Amino acid sequence: MTILITGGAGFIGSHFARRMVRRHHVVVLDKLTYAGNLENLKDIREDRELSGRFRFYKGDICNQELVDHIMSAENIDTIVNFAAETHVDRSILSASTFIDTDMKGVFVLLEASRRYKIKKFIQISTDEVYGTAHHGAFKETDPLNPSNPYSASKAGGDRLAFAYWKTYKLPIIITRASNNYGPYQHPEKFIPLFITNAIEDLKLPLYGDGKQERDWIHVEDHCAAIDFIIENGQDGEVYNIGGGNEKYNIDTALFILSVLEKDKSMIENVKDREGHDRRYALDCTKLKTLGWLPQINFEEGLRDTIKWYEMNVSWWKQIKNDEFKKYYQTQYNHRFACKN
């Protein structure tokens, strides 16, 4: 199998590339925005055996000419589309790049897939397309009700991919995963932000009362599920991928501080985020019936993740640079000044 992994220098994509390159030829296409980092692929690029099955292209999935070149030159038969603008906070500040990448980019990839008659297209969606789970857990057949520009753009790409299955019988599978955590996650996201802030003895800005519920899945479990779905999933289907670890944000924050032996006074409740979904929950019966279950215990996985950030300070320090600090001030300063 020759796999094109778009967004493969990002958090989840790089983990997936690392997993798949051990058995397949892997081609990564990544725009290398602030969230893409070639350091995430360093171990592959420096391994003599693995690098022989690996190719990297810097570019945008919206670039049809580049996508066509890669499809032809590399003889791609499978696409896994991780490429996306993903941070809800940034989508609230400016939504245009989310529409471009998460919708137009999906269209470009789908059209190329038709032209080159690929064997499998995996569209990586998110549980956030469902909106808030007021009770119970969302099934794949439940209606989508996105609450912010990020989740709305992902819902658009999700449904566009499905339309290409219905209209053209393109071999599409859509996955909707719960919140990921693990090594190499950009420190703008909740868990790595709180870990790195705690290490730096900075306040942990907790939205609202911190009682938002998230189902956490370790990135390695997520990648294992996608690998499993490529082999065992059915075209035209949607699969929820959850970790079965529903936690209040406040409890996750307190756990991080406990492991790092920091005082809970470092948590500061700030004004809640606009369009903030209260709870996410996925019914993953469909995937479990196929034979897949997550393997990594949340507390153990989070301890290992905290340890990774402690051991790789240089990796995240270069990311939390002046540009990051400017974004951080824009996002949080007024919230600190206007607490709930």
C-alpha positions in Angstrom: 0.0 0.0 0.0 1.2 3.5 -0.8 -0.4 6.0 1.5 -0.7 9.7 1.2 -0.9 11.2 4.7 -2.0 14.8 4.5 -1.1 16.9 7.5 1.5 14.2 8.3 3.8 16.6 10.1 1.2 17.5 12.6 0.3 15.9 15.9 -1.9 12.9 15.0 -0.6 12.7 11.4 3.0 12.2 12.5 2.0 9.4 14.9 0.1 7.7 12.1 3.0 8.1 9.6 5.4 6.6 12.2 3.0 3.6 12.6 2.4 3.0 8.9 5.9 3.5 7.5 6.9 0.3 9.2 4.7 -1.7 6.8 3.9 0.6 3.8 5.3 3.3 1.6 4.3 6.6 3.2 4.1 10.0 1.5 3.4 13.0 3.7 2.0 16.3 2.4 2.1 19.1 4.9 1.9 22.9 4.5 4.0 23.3 7.7 1.9 26.0 9.2 2.5 26.8 12.9 1.0 23.4 13.8 3.2 21.4 11.4 6.7 20.5 12.5 9.3 18.4 10.7 10.8 17.6 14.1 7.8 15.4 14.6 9.1 13.2 11.7 12.8 13.3 12.6 13.0 9.7 13.7 11.6 8.5 10.4 13.8 10.7 8.3 17.0 9.7 10.2 16.3 5.9 10.1 18.0 4.4 7.1 15.4 1.6 6.7 12.3 3.7 7.3 13.4 6.7 5.3 13.6 4.4 2.2 9.8 4.0 2.4 9.1 7.7 3.2 8.7 10.8 1.1 7.9 14.3 2.2 6.3 17.2 0.2 5.8 20.6 1.6 2.6 22.1 0.2 -1.1 22.9 0.6 -3.9 20.3 -0.1 -5.8 23.2 -1.8 -3.0 23.2 -4.5 -4.6 20.9 -7.2 -1.5 20.9 -9.4 0.7 19.7 -6.5 -1.8 17.1 -5.4 -2.1 15.7 -8.9 1.7 15.6 -9.2 2.0 13.6 -6.0 -0.8 11.2 -6.9 0.8 10.4 -10.3 4.5 10.4 -9.2 4.0 8.4 -6.1 1.3 6.0 -7.4 -0.9 6.7 -4.4 -3.6 4.2 -3.7 -4.8 5.3 -0.2 -5.3 8.8 1.2 -5.7 9.5 4.9 -6.7 13.2 5.3 -5.5 14.6 8.6 -4.8 18.1 7.1 -7.0 20.6 8.8 -7.0 23.8 10.8 -8.0 22.3 14.2 -8.0 24.8 17.1 -11.4 26.1 18.1 -10.0 29.2 19.7 -8.2 30.2 16.5 -11.4 29.6 14.5 -13.3 32.0 16.7 -10.6 34.7 16.1 -10.5 34.1 12.3 -12.4 31.4 10.4 -11.3 31.9 6.8 -8.4 29.5 6.8 -10.6 26.8 8.4 -13.0 27.1 5.5 -10.2 26.9 3.0 -8.4 23.8 4.4 -11.2 21.9 6.0 -13.6 22.2 3.1 -11.9 23.4 -0.1 -8.9 21.2 0.6 -11.1 18.1 1.1 -12.8 18.9 -2.3 -9.4 19.0 -4.1 -8.3 15.7 -2.5 -11.7 14.1 -3.4 -11.5 15.2 -7.0 -7.9 13.9 -7.3 -9.1 10.6 -5.8 -11.7 10.3 -8.6 -9.2 11.0 -11.3 -6.6 8.6 -10.0 -9.1 5.9 -8.9 -7.7 5.4 -5.4 -8.6 2.3 -3.4 -9.4 4.0 -0.1 -10.0 7.5 1.2 -10.2 8.1 5.0 -11.6 11.5 6.0 -10.6 12.3 9.5 -13.5 14.1 11.1 -14.2 14.9 14.8 -16.7 14.3 17.5 -17.2 18.1 17.7 -19.4 17.9 14.5 -22.2 16.6 16.7 -22.2 19.6 19.1 -23.0 19.2 22.8 -24.1 15.8 24.1 -26.8 16.8 26.6 -27.4 13.2 27.5 -26.3 9.8 26.4 -23.7 9.4 23.6 -23.8 10.2 19.9 -24.2 7.5 17.4 -22.9 7.8 13.8 -26.5 8.2 12.6 -27.2 11.2 14.8 -27.6 14.6 13.2 -24.6 17.0 13.1 -25.0 20.3 15.0 -21.6 22.1 15.1 -21.3 25.0 17.5 -18.2 27.0 16.2 -16.4 27.7 13.0 -13.9 24.9 13.4 -16.5 22.2 13.9 -18.7 23.6 11.2 -15.8 23.5 8.7 -15.1 19.9 9.7 -18.7 19.0 9.3 -18.6 20.5 5.8 -15.6 18.3 4.8 -17.2 15.3 6.5 -20.4 15.6 4.5 -18.7 16.4 1.3 -16.7 13.2 1.6 -19.9 11.3 2.2 -21.5 12.9 -0.8 -18.6 11.6 -3.0 -19.4 8.1 -1.8 -23.1 8.5 -2.5 -22.7 10.2 -5.9 -19.5 8.7 -7.3 -19.1 5.5 -5.2 -15.6 6.8 -4.3 -14.3 4.4 -1.6 -14.8 6.7 1.4 -14.7 6.0 5.1 -15.2 8.8 7.7 -13.9 8.7 11.2 -15.0 10.9 14.1 -12.7 10.7 17.1 -12.9 12.1 20.5 -10.2 14.5 22.0 -6.7 13.2 21.5 -3.7 13.6 23.8 -0.1 12.4 23.8 3.4 13.4 22.8 4.0 16.0 20.0 0.7 17.8 20.6 1.0 21.6 20.0 1.0 23.5 23.3 -2.0 25.6 22.3 -4.2 22.6 23.1 -5.7 22.1 26.5 -3.6 19.2 27.9 -0.1 20.3 26.6 -0.9 23.9 27.4 -1.6 23.1 31.0 1.4 20.7 31.2 3.9 23.2 29.8 2.4 26.2 31.7 2.7 24.2 35.0 6.3 23.3 34.2 7.0 27.0 33.6 5.1 28.0 36.8 2.5 29.9 34.8 -1.2 30.1 35.5 -3.5 27.5 34.0 -6.4 29.3 32.3 -9.4 27.1 32.8 -12.5 28.1 30.9 -15.6 28.8 33.0 -16.2 26.5 35.8 -14.1 23.7 34.3 -17.1 21.3 34.2 -16.9 20.7 30.5 -16.7 17.0 29.8 -14.3 15.5 27.3 -13.8 11.8 26.3 -10.0 11.4 25.9 -8.2 9.0 23.6 -4.5 8.5 23.4 -3.1 9.4 20.0 -1.6 5.9 19.6 -5.0 4.3 20.2 -6.6 6.7 17.6 -3.9 5.7 15.0 -4.4 2.0 15.7 -8.1 2.5 15.2 -7.6 4.2 11.8 -5.2 1.4 10.7 -7.8 -1.2 11.8 -10.6 0.7 9.9 -8.5 0.8 6.7 -8.3 -3.0 6.8 -11.7 -3.8 8.2 -14.1 -0.9 7.7 -16.7 -0.7 5.0 -16.8 2.0 2.3 -19.5 4.6 2.8 -19.5 4.1 6.6 -18.8 6.5 9.5 -17.0 5.2 12.6 -16.9 6.9 16.0 -13.5 6.4 17.7 -13.6 7.1 21.5 -11.4 6.3 24.4 -14.2 5.8 27.0 -12.5 8.3 29.3 -15.0 11.1 30.0 -13.4 13.6 32.4 -14.3 17.1 33.6 -11.6 19.6 32.4 -11.1 20.6 36.0 -10.3 17.1 37.1 -7.8 16.7 34.2 -6.1 19.9 35.2 -5.9 18.8 38.9 -4.4 15.5 37.8 -1.7 17.2 35.8 -0.8 19.4 38.7 -0.7 16.4 41.0 1.7 14.5 38.8 3.9 17.6 38.5 3.6 18.2 42.2 2.3 21.7 41.7 -0.3 23.5 43.8 -3.9 23.7 42.6 -3.8 27.5 43.1 -2.1 27.6 39.7 -5.5 27.0 38.1 -7.3 30.3 37.3 -10.9 30.2 36.1 -11.3 32.6 33.2 -14.2 33.8 31.0 -15.6 30.9 29.1 -15.0 30.4 25.3 -17.6 31.5 22.9 -19.6 28.5 21.4 -18.1 26.2 24.0 -19.7 22.7 23.9 -20.4 21.5 27.4 -20.0 17.8 26.8 -18.8 15.3 24.1 -19.6 11.6 24.2 -19.4 8.9 21.6 -21.2 5.6 21.2 -18.5 3.4 19.7 -20.5 0.2 19.5 -20.1 0.0 15.7 -16.3 -0.1 15.9 -16.2 -2.4 18.9 -18.5 -4.8 17.0 -15.8 -5.0 14.3 -13.3 -6.0 16.9 -11.4 -2.9 18.0 -11.0 -1.5 21.5 -8.7 1.2 22.9 -5.8 -0.2 24.9 -4.2 2.7 26.8 -5.5 3.6 30.3 -6.1 7.4 30.6 -4.2 8.0 33.8 -1.2 5.9 32.6 -1.3 7.6 29.2 -1.5 11.0 30.7 1.4 10.3 33.1 3.5 9.2 30.2 2.5 12.3 28.2 3.5 14.6 31.1 6.8 12.8 31.4 7.4 13.3 27.6 6.8 17.1 27.9 9.2 17.2 30.9 11.8 15.3 28.9 11.4 17.3 25.7 11.4 20.9 26.9 13.4 22.1 23.8 10.7 20.8 21.5 7.9 22.9 23.0 10.0 25.8 24.0 10.7 26.7 20.4 7.0 26.5 19.7 6.0 28.8 22.6 7.9 31.6 20.9 7.1 35.3 20.4 4.4 34.5 17.8 2.8 32.0 20.2 3.0 34.5 23.1 1.2 37.1 21.0 -1.6 34.6 20.2 -1.7 33.6 23.9 -2.2 37.2 25.0 -4.9 37.8 22.4 -6.7 34.7 23.4 -6.4 34.9 27.2 -5.5 38.3 28.6 -9.0 39.7 28.4 -10.4 36.5 29.9 -8.1 36.8 32.9 -9.5 40.3 33.3 -13.1 39.1 33.0 -13.3 35.9 35.0 -16.4 33.8 35.5 
